[in-house]
Amino acid sequence: DSGWVVTYLVPELEQAEPPLQLCLHKRDFVPGGWILDNIMDAIEKSHRTLFVLSQHFIRSEWCKYELDYTHFRLFDQNDDTVVLILLEPIDKDTIPKKFCKLRRVMNSRTYLEWPDDDGQIPRFWHSLRTAIKRPE
C-alpha cells in the first residue's frame, strides 16, 4: 500500500498546517541497521503508530511483526498510540489465524475507513488529524 501512502497520506499530513513528521522505512530507517531494530526504534519514538490495513497488510510478515510489537505496547503497557486506517474492506473472519491480534485490535478499537465516496475524503483527513493530534 506504499502507493497510497506516498500519494495521499504523506502529502496530506506532512504538508498540513501544522505539518506532521511521518517515519517512512524507505526514507527514515537507518541504512545497514537491522530491520527489526529500525521497526522497534521507530515505534518507540513515534507519538502515534498508523496501521494502514488491507489485504496486503495481512499477507505481510513485517506488518505482523509491527502489529505484534505494537500490540505488546497497547495491551501490556496500556500505551494508547495506535491509529487504524482501513484502506479497503477486510472481512474479519478471513484474517489468517497468525493475525489473531489484528482481530482483537479491530474488535476493541475504533478505526477510520478510507471512503468510497470522494466527497467524504476531507472528513476522513479531518478525523485522522484529530486521532493523531497530540494531547494538549
N, C-alpha and C positions, 0 to 999 in steps of 0.2 A: 504493500500500500504506500510505498515511498513516493509514487507519483502524486497521490492525493495529498500527502504530507507536504511535499515540495511546492505543489501548485496552489494549494489552498491554505493549509494550516500555517506554514511558516510565514508567508506574506501577511496573512490576516493578524497574526499575533506579534510578529517581530516588527511590523511596520505600523502598529497601532499606537495610539496615544493613551497612556504611556506605553512604550514598547516593552514587550516581554522577551526575555532571552531563553530560547529553547536549546536543549542539548541534543544534537543530532550525531549519530555514530559516525557518519561519513565525514563530518566536519569537526567534531569536538572530541572524539576519543583519542587517547594518546597513542600515536603510531608506535608499533613494536611492543606495546603493552599487552598483557593477557586480556582477552575479550571479557572474561568473567570479572576481572578486576575493574575494567572500564565500566561495565554494567553496574556493579555494586557501587563504585565511586560516584557515578552519575546519579543513581537513585538516592544515595545518601546525601548528596549535596543539593539536590533539587527541592524546591519548595513544593512542587506537585509532580506527580508522575502520570502522564497521559497514556492510556492504552487505547489504540485505535483497533477496535475489534472487527474482525471479518473472517471469512473462510481462510484467507491467507494466514491470519494470526494463529488460528487453531491448528494449522499444519506446520508451524514453525517451532523447532526445538528451542531456539534462542528466546522466542516470546514466552514459551513455557517457563524457561529459567527466570526471566524477568518477572513474570507473574508470581512464581514460587517465592522469589526473594521479597517482592513487594507484599505478598500475602503474609509472609512472616512479620513484616513491619506493621501491616494493617491489623492483623488479628492478635499476634503475640505481643506486640509492643503498643497496641492501641494507637497507632500512628495514622492519622486520617489525611493521607496525602494523595490518594488515588482518585483520578477522574476517568471515567469510562466513556468512550465515544463509540457508538455502534454505527460503523460505516455502512453496513448492509445487514439485512435481517439474518439472524442466526437462530435456528430452532435449538433451544437449549437441550432438547432431547438428542440432538445429533452431535453434540460436542463430545469428542472422544473421552474415554474414561481417564486418560492421563491429565485431562484438563478439569478434573472434578473441582479444583479450587476456583476455576473460572465460573463454573455453575454456581458455586457458593457465593462468590462475589456478586454475580449478576442477580442472584436471588435476594441479596441483602443490601444492595446499594442502588440508588437511582443512577441511571445513565442517560447520556444525551444521544439522540439518534440523528444522523445526517438526513436531512429531509429530502423526500422525493420532489416536493413542490419548491421550485426556485424562489417563490415568494416568501418561504419560511426560512431561507438561509440567513438573512440578517438577524432573525430571532435566535437561530442556533448560535451564531457568533456571540451575541449578547449573553446568552445563557452560559456559554463556555467561559467567557471572560469573568462572569460572576462566579462560576465554580472554581476558577483558579486564582481569584483575587486573594491577595494577602490579607489576613485579618488586620484590622486597624489597631 
